[in-house]
Amino acid sequence: MPIKPPTTASRIASVIIEQALETVLHPLGFNEEDVVYLRIDRPKGADYSTDSLIEMNLLTLNIKSELAKLPFVKSVSRSIAPVIFKGANSMSLSDRNDKRVGNFSFNMVDHNYFDVLELPIVSGRTFNEQKDPRYNINEIILSESLARELLPDGSALGKIFQIQATQPLKVVGIVKDYYRPGMQSDEGFQRYYMPYAAFEDFGFDIKLKDGAIISRETILPLLKKINTKLRIRTVVSHETLHAQLIYQHKLAAGLTIVLAVLSLLLAGAGIYGVLNYSAHMRRYELGIHLALGAKTHRLRNMVIKENLTPIFYGIGSSVLLAFVIFIMLRQQIDTHLNINIYAAIAALPIMLVIAFLACYLPIKQVITEDPIKSLRNE
């Protein structure tokens, strides 16, 4: 009966490992080094009236100015959310005729946000600087993917979109896409940016000087001088946020590699055991051949050929069966998995080496001993 190597398990393992490593090693598209995200709780008692929002925006501008004065800080930008995190802020976007065009990820940021993250502006410009929060900056910036989605045949610069019918937003820039680990499709690249407004808690992206460290203990005294009601919710580096997002993928890759190695070892042990037992069962037959003067190399080649033949049949039938299944279910498979045939083929040489050793080692033991010993082991 043909022996079929576990190529199906190796294919599944290779797909999992490939997808996990692609997530872990995928470049983000912005510079995460020495960038820290600071989130400050909104002062208790603050409401959402227009006057209160203006007051909160003035407060965030004051905090930003004081943070930028710290000797170990290069630059500071406000944003309502970190550039990457678990989950996403999303909001519906409409065209100038108030027709909904979709629901996309968004962020509200300062004019220097893209400089802090070193996220390139592809065309157009960034926002005008907000110097007086009493006046709205009615501008919007789109990612490359969203710009292509909304206007595939033309430039989005100068077009009007809106969140509310009373506040049209003019597209002033197109910014390069960036990658957020764990995104399941190209839709994750489709996002837009609006000028910063302190609707909820206050967020700041802080670019530190090379090798500098910032902590709660460093920032809290500064905040207390500005407003005694300010409380720090979190201070976390973008590198830490990135590590948190890819942790489960690194874990999946590591566990899959361990399980794949174990499955190969178990499969190899099974093949070795069967062939080793088969060779030992033929010791009497081999002893007779040796006693009659058979050449050792011919005897060795004969046994190896006889034992490896069913293995090659097993490999051929497995590949043929996998090919037929792939052709029949190609559309469904392509939708969910990217098959890497090279990773699947890599398991075959291992199985062949194990099978060869399982044939060769017992035979070597028989042909190097006195034929009388083999004849006595019937």
C-alpha positions, -999 to 999 in steps of 0.1 A, spaced: 0 0 0 15 34 -10 28 55 19 14 91 17 36 118 33 17 145 53 18 171 26 -16 185 36 -5 193 71 27 209 57 6 231 33 -17 243 61 13 250 84 31 269 56 1 291 49 -3 300 86 34 307 90 36 327 58 6 349 67 18 354 102 53 364 91 39 387 64 21 405 92 51 406 115 76 417 89 54 441 69 68 476 69 44 501 85 50 530 61 58 555 88 86 560 113 76 546 146 110 551 163 112 575 193 75 584 189 53 582 220 15 586 223 2 605 253 -35 604 262 -48 628 289 -82 625 305 -106 653 297 -111 674 328 -141 665 349 -170 688 345 -162 698 309 -193 698 287 -197 697 249 -210 732 243 -194 754 217 -177 776 243 -164 745 262 -150 730 231 -132 762 222 -118 762 258 -107 726 255 -89 732 222 -71 762 237 -61 739 266 -47 713 242 -28 740 223 -13 751 256 -3 715 266 12 710 231 33 742 235 46 732 269 54 696 258 74 710 229 96 730 253 109 699 271 146 695 263 142 659 251 113 665 227 117 672 190 81 680 181 45 674 192 13 669 173 -22 665 185 -44 635 174 -75 618 188 -61 583 184 -27 566 179 -17 559 144 -20 521 150 -40 504 178 -65 476 183 -97 486 167 -103 517 146 -123 550 146 -147 551 117 -172 576 105 -195 580 74 -184 603 47 -206 620 21 -201 640 -11 -211 676 -15 -246 666 -25 -249 648 9 -248 614 -7 -231 588 15 -200 574 -2 -190 550 26 -178 545 62 -140 548 66 -114 550 93 -105 585 103 -83 606 126 -83 642 137 -48 656 137 -26 687 136 -10 703 106 24 688 116 11 653 123 25 639 91 59 654 98 61 639 133 54 604 119 74 610 87 43 600 67 48 615 33 22 638 16 19 624 -20 2 655 -35 -12 687 -22 -4 700 13 -12 694 49 -37 714 69 -34 751 77 -21 755 112 -48 760 138 -39 792 157 -73 802 168 -97 774 177 -127 797 174 -125 793 136 -129 759 119 -105 747 93 -128 731 68 -102 709 51 -98 671 47 -68 649 37 -73 615 21 -51 584 20 -40 572 -14 -63 542 -13 -93 562 -3 -86 588 -30 -85 561 -56 -116 545 -43 -136 578 -44 -122 591 -76 -106 563 -96 -105 583 -128 -93 617 -115 -76 637 -89 -94 642 -55 -76 674 -48 -101 703 -45 -131 680 -42 -157 686 -15 -168 660 10 -186 664 43 -194 648 76 -222 672 83 -243 690 57 -234 723 73 -197 718 72 -182 711 37 -146 699 38 -122 706 9 -96 680 0 -62 697 3 -38 667 3 -33 631 -4 -11 612 21 7 579 16 -10 548 29 4 531 60 0 496 72 -18 486 104 -10 450 115 -40 427 114 -58 445 85 -78 418 66 -82 437 33 -72 467 13 -101 486 29 -80 490 59 -58 515 40 -88 537 32 -88 565 57 -92 602 60 -79 630 83 -96 661 96 -82 690 116 -79 683 153 -108 691 176 -109 682 213 -142 663 214 -131 637 239 -98 629 257 -67 647 246 -41 629 225 -6 639 216 21 623 194 55 632 208 86 628 187 116 624 211 152 630 205 174 600 198 176 577 228 154 599 250 128 584 274 96 600 286 74 588 314 44 597 335 66 611 362 82 635 337 50 648 322 26 650 353 43 679 370 41 699 338 4 691 334 -3 701 370 11 735 363 -13 740 334 -44 725 350 -47 706 383 -76 685 369 -55 669 342 -48 632 345 -26 610 324 -44 579 310 -16 564 291 19 570 279 30 544 253 55 542 225 44 534 190 69 506 190 51 491 220 17 495 202 32 478 172 46 449 193 11 444 209 -5 442 175 19 416 161 22 395 193 -5 371 184 9 367 149 44 360 163 29 335 187 9 318 159 40 316 137 61 302 166 35 276 176 29 265 140 66 260 134 69 239 165 38 218 156 50 215 120 84 202 132 67 178 156 44 166 128 74 160 105 92 142 133 62 120 140 57 113 103 94 105 100 93 82 130 63 64 115 80 59 81 113 49 98 95 24 121 76 7 92 106 5 69 130 -6 97 106 -33 107 103 -44 71 140 -46 67 145 -66 99 118 -91 88 139 -98 57 171 -106 76 168 -143 69 163 -137 32 192 -113 31 214 -137 50 207 -164 24 217 -140 -4 249 -132 13 257 -168 20 252 -176 -17 277 -149 -26 255 -119 -34 273 -86 -38 266 -63 -8 261 -31 -30 236 -50 -53 217 -63 -22 216 -29 -7 203 -12 -39 177 -39 -43 162 -35 -9 163 4 -10 146 3 -44 119 -20 -32 112 0 -1 113 34 -18 90 25 -46 58 26 -26 69 59 -11 72 75 -46 38 61 -54 25 77 -23 40 111 -32 27 109 -67 -8 100 -57 -8 127 -30 3 154 -54 -22 142 -80 -51 142 -55 -41 176 -41 -40 190 -77 -74 176 -85 -89 191 -53 -72 225 -60 -86 226 -96 -121 217 -84 -122 242 -55 -98 268 -69 -121 297 -66 -130 290 -29 -94 283 -20 -81 315 -36 -106 335 -16 -94 323 18 -59 310 14 -27 318 -6 -11 285 -14 27 285 -13 37 254 -33 74 259 -25 68 256 13 47 225 7 74 209 -15 101 216 12 86 188 34 91 162 7 130 160 8 128 156 45 105 126 42 127 111 15 159 114 35 141 98 65 128 70 43 163 64 28 179 62 62 152 39 74 161 16 45 198 20 45 207 17 82 191 -17 88 205 -31 56 240 -18 64 238 -36 97 228 -69 80 254 -68 52 283 -58 75 276 -87 99 283 -124 95 256 -140 73 253 -168 99 238 -143 124 211 -133 100 202 -169 93 199 -176 130 174 -147 134 146 -164 115 
